């Protein structure tokens, strides 16, 4: 669904059709135009005028022989353009896969970090409760309670930041998917 991959694919398909058209130029062509139908009733016009049916047939048959080098150059150019479009398509696909893989890893890593931070927060909540109980019983001073609460607050802020980064990574993953 990525627009850059779709564009590269369309460019490659277009270059492939141009290559097929250049390959078709090697074959003789006979064009049946409205002039041929108009001159069909007058057999004297079949061979006289440059726009006559015989000249059209002769030109369509001999053009690939006479213009062989020009047709070969156009074919090689179309072939090179097709190869270049294919390389650009591969590059776009690889870039897309790389971006999606990176964002998937980022989401998984932030998920693991948030689980560890949640465990750390729970441990610090227990530490605040224990330090408060120690303060009430007289085995700790109030500074230890404040330090425990400060650590818990800092961990909660880090956990919030981790959640934010996890959600931003999920948004970037959706963006990378197209």
TAFENFEN-V248360 format. One record per residue. N is the residue number from 1. SS is DSSP state (@ for helix, = for strand, . for the rest). PHI is phi in whole degrees, 0 to 359 (NA if undefined). PSI is psi in whole degrees, 0 to 359 (* if undefined). Layout:
BEGIN
N/SS/PHI/PSI + N/SS/PHI/PSI
END
This chain:
BEGIN
1/./NA/356 + 2/./290/133 + 3/@/295/326 + 4/@/292/325 + 5/@/288/319 + 6/@/297/320 + 7/@/294/317 + 8/@/295/323 + 9/@/294/317 + 10/@/296/320 + 11/@/297/319 + 12/@/294/317 + 13/@/296/318 + 14/@/297/319 + 15/@/293/326 + 16/@/293/320 + 17/@/292/324 + 18/@/295/324 + 19/@/295/319 + 20/@/295/322 + 21/@/293/321 + 22/@/293/325 + 23/@/292/324 + 24/@/291/339 + 25/./291/344 + 26/./289/339 + 27/./267/148 + 28/./292/151 + 29/./233/147 + 30/./235/116 + 31/./261/125 + 32/./257/108 + 33/./252/178 + 34/@/293/330 + 35/@/297/321 + 36/@/296/320 + 37/@/291/325 + 38/@/288/321 + 39/@/278/354 + 40/./293/334 + 41/./278/345 + 42/./243/98 + 43/@/293/340 + 44/@/290/338 + 45/@/273/353 + 46/./296/328 + 47/./241/357 + 48/./271/303 + 49/./278/153 + 50/./297/336 + 51/./268/16 + 52/./285/168 + 53/@/297/318 + 54/@/295/320 + 55/@/292/323 + 56/@/295/316 + 57/@/294/314 + 58/@/297/319 + 59/@/293/320 + 60/@/292/328 + 61/@/280/321 + 62/@/272/344 + 63/@/301/316 + 64/@/296/331 + 65/@/284/315 + 66/@/286/328 + 67/./256/30 + 68/@/301/315 + 69/@/291/322 + 70/@/293/319 + 71/@/293/320 + 72/@/295/319 + 73/@/295/319 + 74/@/295/322 + 75/@/294/315 + 76/@/295/323 + 77/@/296/316 + 78/@/295/322 + 79/@/295/317 + 80/@/294/319 + 81/@/297/322 + 82/@/295/316 + 83/@/296/320 + 84/@/295/319 + 85/@/295/323 + 86/@/293/320 + 87/@/295/319 + 88/@/296/323 + 89/@/296/314 + 90/@/298/320 + 91/@/296/319 + 92/@/295/319 + 93/@/295/315 + 94/@/297/321 + 95/@/297/316 + 96/@/298/316 + 97/@/295/319 + 98/@/297/316 + 99/@/295/318 + 100/@/295/316 + 101/@/297/317 + 102/@/298/315 + 103/@/290/325 + 104/@/297/316 + 105/@/296/321 + 106/@/296/317 + 107/@/297/315 + 108/@/296/319 + 109/@/295/316 + 110/@/293/329 + 111/@/295/316 + 112/@/295/318 + 113/@/296/320 + 114/@/293/325 + 115/@/295/318 + 116/@/294/320 + 117/@/293/325 + 118/@/294/321 + 119/@/294/320 + 120/@/296/319 + 121/@/298/317 + 122/@/297/321 + 123/@/296/320 + 124/@/287/331 + 125/@/296/317 + 126/@/296/323 + 127/@/295/322 + 128/@/295/317 + 129/@/298/318 + 130/@/293/317 + 131/@/293/327 + 132/@/293/317 + 133/@/296/319 + 134/@/296/323 + 135/@/294/318 + 136/@/293/330 + 137/@/271/353 + 138/./92/10 + 139/./267/355 + 140/./218/156 + 141/./266/172 + 142/@/289/337 + 143/@/296/323 + 144/@/295/324 + 145/@/294/317 + 146/@/295/320 + 147/@/296/318 + 148/@/295/318 + 149/@/293/321 + 150/@/297/318 + 151/@/296/319 + 152/@/296/317 + 153/@/296/317 + 154/@/297/320 + 155/@/293/322 + 156/@/294/323 + 157/@/294/319 + 158/@/296/322 + 159/@/295/320 + 160/@/296/318 + 161/@/295/322 + 162/@/295/317 + 163/@/299/318 + 164/@/299/314 + 165/@/295/325 + 166/@/295/317 + 167/@/291/323 + 168/@/295/323 + 169/@/294/323 + 170/@/294/321 + 171/@/296/316 + 172/@/295/329 + 173/@/294/315 + 174/@/298/321 + 175/@/295/320 + 176/@/291/330 + 177/@/287/341 + 178/./98/*
END
